[in-house]
Amino acid sequence: MSQVISSSNGAGINHVSYKEYWDVTRVAGTITPVVTLYWEDNSESSSEGSAISSPIPADLCVAEFYSAAWNTLGPGAISVSGITGTVSSSASPTFPSSPMQFTFGAPTLVNPLPIELLSFTGYSASNGNQLTWSTATEINNDYFDIERSSNGADFSKIGTLDGNGNSITTIVYNFTDATPLTGINYYRLKQVDYNGSFSYSNMISINGTFFENPIQVYPN
């Protein structure tokens, strides 16, 4: 799911997950509910190696989007079983209207919830394949490895660009593959946090042949 369009955080929230959120609708009754969010190893809310690295109430909570900002509903109860777990709200959700949005929140920088990758594109040019990607937010983003494949399955690193650590503004990155493979080139990004956790972007392909010495035609 897409992120709610806001980067504003209320008291008690350092940042929220930009991978997904949940719409919750009250269909009947007035009893104050408890909101419980679940994560698993292949959930979009986690990076490979687990983005939720500190599942304790001081570092993880349920966040509610209300009054144009994300607000904490914790610290609440947390249950962990191996690489999966749940976090529940302790404060009462407001529910002034339906639906309301909820996601994982982090009161501190300990849990490096994922970066928000806005786009990843590429095209063939005379000096090689041009790759461009942009992020809307970054938390503990150490660097990007740029990886390439000839078959879309077996990748190898062809370069590295430094990340910007922590940011809530749009940042654009550019990389040139000056020696692309003949035929279709497949690319992906490996984003690595300061603590070593990492995640992969979607894969893109560029179909084009780069000529080191292109033929030039001149008029008579």
C-alpha positions as CSV (number, residue, x, y, z in Angstrom):
1,M,0.0,0.0,0.0
2,S,1.1,3.6,-0.5
3,Q,2.2,5.8,2.3
4,V,-0.3,8.4,3.7
5,I,0.7,11.7,2.2
6,S,2.4,13.3,5.1
7,S,5.9,13.3,6.7
8,S,4.7,15.1,9.9
9,N,5.3,13.3,13.1
10,G,3.6,14.1,16.5
11,A,5.2,13.9,19.9
12,G,6.7,10.5,20.6
13,I,7.3,9.6,17.0
14,N,10.7,9.8,15.3
15,H,9.7,8.1,12.1
16,V,7.2,5.7,10.7
17,S,7.3,2.9,8.1
18,Y,7.0,4.1,4.6
19,K,6.3,0.7,3.1
20,E,2.7,0.1,4.1
21,Y,-0.2,1.2,6.3
22,W,-3.6,-0.2,7.3
23,D,-7.0,1.4,6.9
24,V,-9.2,0.5,9.9
25,T,-13.0,1.2,9.8
26,R,-15.4,1.1,12.7
27,V,-18.5,-0.6,11.5
28,A,-20.4,-0.6,14.8
29,G,-20.2,0.1,18.5
30,T,-18.4,2.6,20.6
31,I,-16.0,0.4,22.6
32,T,-12.4,1.6,22.4
33,P,-10.4,-1.0,20.3
34,V,-6.9,-2.3,20.7
35,V,-5.0,-2.1,17.4
36,T,-2.4,-4.9,16.8
37,L,0.0,-4.9,13.9
38,Y,1.8,-8.0,12.7
39,W,5.2,-8.3,11.0
40,E,6.9,-11.3,9.4
41,D,10.3,-11.8,7.7
42,N,8.9,-11.2,4.2
43,S,6.5,-8.4,5.2
44,E,7.0,-5.1,3.3
45,S,7.5,-3.5,6.7
46,S,10.8,-5.4,7.1
47,S,14.1,-5.4,5.3
48,E,16.1,-8.5,4.8
49,G,17.9,-9.1,8.1
50,S,14.8,-7.6,9.8
51,A,14.3,-3.9,9.8
52,I,12.5,-4.2,13.2
53,S,15.8,-4.9,15.0
54,S,14.7,-3.8,18.5
55,P,11.2,-5.0,19.2
56,I,10.8,-3.4,22.7
57,P,8.3,-0.8,23.7
58,A,10.9,1.9,23.9
59,D,11.8,1.5,20.2
60,L,8.6,0.3,18.6
61,C,4.9,1.4,18.7
62,V,1.6,1.6,16.8
63,A,1.3,4.9,15.0
64,E,-2.0,6.5,14.1
65,F,-2.5,9.2,11.5
66,Y,-4.7,11.9,13.0
67,S,-4.8,15.8,12.7
68,A,-2.4,15.7,9.7
69,A,0.4,13.9,11.6
70,W,1.5,10.5,12.8
71,N,0.9,10.0,16.6
72,T,2.0,7.2,18.9
73,L,-0.5,4.8,20.5
74,G,2.2,3.2,22.7
75,P,4.2,2.0,24.3
76,G,2.1,-1.2,24.0
77,A,2.4,-4.9,24.3
78,I,4.9,-6.6,22.0
79,S,5.1,-10.3,21.3
80,V,8.0,-11.8,19.4
81,S,8.4,-15.4,18.0
82,G,11.6,-15.9,16.1
83,I,11.5,-13.4,13.1
84,T,7.8,-12.6,13.5
85,G,6.0,-10.5,16.0
86,T,3.1,-8.2,16.9
87,V,2.9,-4.8,18.5
88,S,-0.4,-3.5,20.1
89,S,-1.6,-0.1,21.0
90,S,-1.9,1.0,24.6
91,A,-3.4,4.5,24.2
92,S,-6.9,4.7,22.7
93,P,-7.3,5.4,19.0
94,T,-9.2,8.5,18.3
95,F,-11.5,7.2,15.5
96,P,-13.2,10.6,14.9
97,S,-14.1,9.2,11.4
98,S,-13.5,6.2,9.3
99,P,-11.3,4.8,8.0
100,M,-8.3,5.6,10.2
101,Q,-4.7,4.8,9.2
102,F,-2.2,2.8,11.3
103,T,1.4,1.7,10.7
104,F,4.6,0.8,12.6
105,G,6.1,3.8,14.4
106,A,9.6,4.2,16.0
107,P,10.1,6.6,18.9
108,T,13.9,6.4,18.4
109,L,16.3,5.8,15.5
110,V,17.0,2.3,16.8
111,N,14.5,0.6,14.4
112,P,15.6,1.6,10.9
113,L,12.2,1.3,9.3
114,P,12.6,1.2,5.5
115,I,13.5,4.1,3.2
116,E,10.7,5.3,0.9
117,L,12.0,4.7,-2.7
118,L,9.9,6.9,-5.0
119,S,11.3,5.7,-8.3
120,F,14.0,3.6,-10.0
121,T,14.4,4.1,-13.8
122,G,17.1,3.7,-16.5
123,Y,17.8,4.2,-20.2
124,S,20.5,3.6,-22.7
125,A,22.7,6.5,-23.8
126,S,25.9,7.0,-25.8
127,N,28.1,6.9,-22.7
128,G,26.4,3.9,-21.2
129,N,23.3,2.9,-19.3
130,Q,22.0,5.7,-17.1
131,L,20.3,4.8,-13.8
132,T,18.3,7.2,-11.7
133,W,16.4,6.7,-8.4
134,S,14.9,8.9,-5.8
135,T,14.0,8.6,-2.1
136,A,11.3,10.5,-0.2
137,T,12.7,9.7,3.2
138,E,15.8,7.9,4.6
139,I,16.5,6.5,8.0
140,N,20.1,5.3,8.8
141,N,20.7,4.8,5.1
142,D,24.5,4.0,4.7
143,Y,24.8,3.3,1.0
144,F,23.4,1.7,-2.1
145,D,25.1,-1.1,-4.0
146,I,24.2,-1.1,-7.7
147,E,23.9,-4.7,-9.0
148,R,23.6,-6.0,-12.6
149,S,22.5,-9.2,-14.2
150,S,22.4,-10.7,-17.7
151,N,19.5,-13.1,-16.9
152,G,17.5,-11.4,-14.2
153,A,18.6,-14.0,-11.6
154,D,22.3,-13.9,-11.0
155,F,23.5,-10.4,-9.9
156,S,26.9,-8.9,-9.2
157,K,27.8,-5.5,-7.8
158,I,29.0,-2.9,-10.3
159,G,29.2,0.2,-8.1
160,T,28.3,1.9,-4.8
161,L,26.9,5.2,-3.9
162,D,26.8,6.7,-0.4
163,G,23.3,7.3,1.1
164,N,22.3,10.4,3.0
165,G,21.8,8.9,6.4
166,N,18.6,10.5,7.7
167,S,16.4,12.7,5.5
168,I,12.8,13.7,5.0
169,T,13.3,15.5,1.7
170,T,13.4,14.0,-1.8
171,I,16.9,13.0,-2.8
172,V,17.9,12.0,-6.4
173,Y,20.7,9.6,-7.2
174,N,22.4,9.0,-10.6
175,F,24.7,6.2,-11.7
176,T,26.3,5.4,-15.1
177,D,27.1,1.9,-16.2
178,A,29.8,2.8,-18.6
179,T,30.4,-0.8,-19.8
180,P,27.0,-2.5,-20.0
181,L,26.6,-6.0,-21.3
182,T,25.4,-6.7,-24.8
183,G,21.7,-7.1,-25.0
184,I,19.4,-6.8,-22.1
185,N,20.9,-5.6,-18.8
186,Y,18.9,-6.1,-15.5
187,Y,19.5,-3.8,-12.6
188,R,18.5,-3.7,-8.9
189,L,19.6,-1.6,-5.9
190,K,20.8,-3.1,-2.6
191,Q,20.1,-0.5,0.2
192,V,22.3,-1.0,3.3
193,D,21.7,0.6,6.7
194,Y,24.4,1.5,9.2
195,N,23.6,-1.6,11.2
196,G,24.1,-3.9,8.2
197,S,20.4,-4.6,7.5
198,F,19.7,-4.4,3.8
199,S,16.8,-4.7,1.3
200,Y,16.5,-4.9,-2.5
201,S,14.6,-2.6,-4.8
202,N,12.5,-3.7,-7.7
203,M,14.4,-4.9,-10.8
204,I,14.5,-2.8,-14.0
205,S,15.8,-3.8,-17.5
206,I,17.5,-1.8,-20.2
207,N,17.6,-3.2,-23.7
208,G,20.3,-1.5,-25.8
209,T,23.8,-1.9,-27.0
210,F,26.5,0.6,-26.0
211,F,29.2,1.2,-28.7
212,E,32.5,2.5,-27.4
213,N,33.4,3.9,-30.8
214,P,30.2,4.8,-32.6
215,I,30.2,5.3,-36.3
216,Q,29.9,9.0,-37.3
217,V,28.6,10.0,-40.7
218,Y,29.6,13.4,-42.1
219,P,28.2,15.2,-45.1
220,N,30.3,15.5,-48.3
